[in-house]
Amino acid sequence: MTAPNELRLLPWSGPEGKPCYLSTDDRDGHMSRLADNIEAVQLGVAAQLLDQALEALGDEDAGLEELRRLTEELTGALRDVLRVATSRGHLLAVSEPRRS
């Protein structure tokens, strides 16, 4: 069984937006691979939105609705990327040997 400080934060939320965690010793298991794949998709979406934002910032004719929609999508992508970063940072901290 995985120790509580070794739980993996998953890239999706549970009911009421609460975080979901995975308890497993198998980093190659089905749920771990699913989480890895979803994280990769989330990071890819964030990269695409960043490109769109850079284009919109250079477009003097960009409309308010377009910018509002883009801001909403960027906010969601930033939330996802922060969750991925938090999860991966925690996994690195748990897996690295402690230095004396």
N, C-alpha and C positions, 0 to 999 in steps of 0.2 A: 504494500500500500504506500502511496506517495505521502510524504509529510506535508502538513498544511502549508508550509512556506515554499513548497515545490509545486503547488498547483499551477496549471497553465491557464492564464486568462485567454478565453476564446474570443475570436473576432466577431462575435454577435452577442446580442443582449437577450436576456430572458424576459419573463413577464414583468411588466411595469418598468422596463428598461434596466433591470438589475443585471450586473455582470454574471457571466457564466464561466465556470472553471472546469478544467479537465484534470482528473486524477488518474494518472497512468505511469507506469514505468517504461512503456513501449512508445518511444518517439516515432516509430515507423508504423504504428497501429492505424487502423482506419480513421478514427476520430482525429488523431494528430495530423494525418495527411490531409483530411478534409479541412482542418483549420489552416494548415499551410497553404492549401490551394485558395481558400477564401481570402486569406491575407494577401496573396499574390494578386488576386483580382482587385482587391481594395486599393493596393498600392498602384496598380496600373490605371485604375479609374482616377485616382488622385493626380497622377502624372498628366493624364489627358485633360483634366479640368484645369490644371496649372497652365497648360498650353492655351486653352480657351481663354483663360483670364488674361494672359499676356496679350493675346490678340484683341480682346475687348478693351483693354486699357489703351491700346494704340488706335482704337476706332472711335473717332470723334462723333460718329453717327450712332453709336450704340445706344439703344433705347433703355429707358428706366426699367421696363419689365424684363428685358433680356438680362440686364445687370442684376436685378433682384433675383431672378431664377438662378443665375450663375452663383450669386452669393449664397443662396440656400444650398446649392449642390456642393460648393466649396466648404461650407460649414459642416455638412455631413461627412465629406471626405476627410476633413481635418480631424473630426472626431474618430473616424475609423483608423487613420494613420497614427494618431496618438495612442489608441488602444493597441495597435500592432507594436509600436515602439515600446510601450509599457510592458507588454507581454514578452517581447524578445529581450528587453533589458533585464527583466526578472529571470528569464531562463538562463541568460548569460551569467548573471550573478550566482545562480544556484549551481550551475555546471562548472564554473571555474574553481580551481583549487584555491583555498585561502592562503594568503601569504602571511608569514609570521613576521 
